[in-house]
Amino acid sequence: MWVVYALLSALFASLTAIFAKIGIKGVDSDLATAIRTVVILILAWGIAFFRGGISSIGSLSKFNLLFLVLSGLATGLSWVFYYKALQLGNVSQVAPIDKLSIALTLILAFVFLKEPLTTKTLIGAGLIISGTLVLIWKA
């Protein structure tokens, strides 16, 4: 089932780039990010409320909260820079560079989470990096 969720994530991430590029015309990128964040805030809390996730909020440890806050900060900074890049560049070039996060995540997962860095993982990361270079190369 995780594959279905991952594919849906990819679909909505691609729509995010398209909708953002259309919506950001003539708009300050920081304001656009703030509007997007409010929508996500309402959506996420709504889902947590209606699916019963809020009831477990008291069981979060300080450790959980610390890393969830750090994750939120990283996400927020990612969005700020992504929207600025979309405002200044082409979606067809910005989106592939943004997806370099996949290769970086594989490396960081090896360093910090001790996840295996196999030959298959290295080849995949290399292909992602190579593909990104091909897509952003201006002829």
Residue, then its C-alpha position, 0 to 999 in steps of 0.5 A: m500500500w505504501v507504493v500507492y501513497a508514494l505514487l499519489s505523493a509524486l502526482f500531487a508534488s508534480l501538480t504543486a509545481i505546475f499550480a505554483k508556477i501559474g499562481i506565482k505570476g506577479v506575486d511575491s514568492d514569500l507571500a505565495t509560500a505563506i498562503r500555501t502554508v496556511v492551506i496546508l496547515i488547515l488541511a493537515w489539522g483537519i485530517a488529523f482531527f477527523r481521523g482521530g490523530i489529535s488524541s495521541i498528541g499527549s503521547l509525543s515525547k520531547f524527542n519526537l517534538l524536537f525532530l518534528v519541529l526540525s522537519g517542519l523548519a526544513t520543509g518551510l525553508s525548502w518551500v521558500f527556496y522552491y517558490k523563489a526558484l519557480q518564480l525565477g526559473n522554468v518548472s522543467q528545470v527547477a523541479p528536477i533540481d528539487k528532486l535531487s533531494i532523493a539522491l541527497t536523502l539516500i546519502l543522508a539516510f546512510v550517514f544518519l540512519k545507518e540505512p544500507l548504501t548498496t550498489k543498487t542505491l548508488i546506481g539509482a542516485g547516480l542516475i537521478i543526478s545524471g538525469t537532473l543534469v540532462l534536464i537542466w542542461k541548456a542547449 
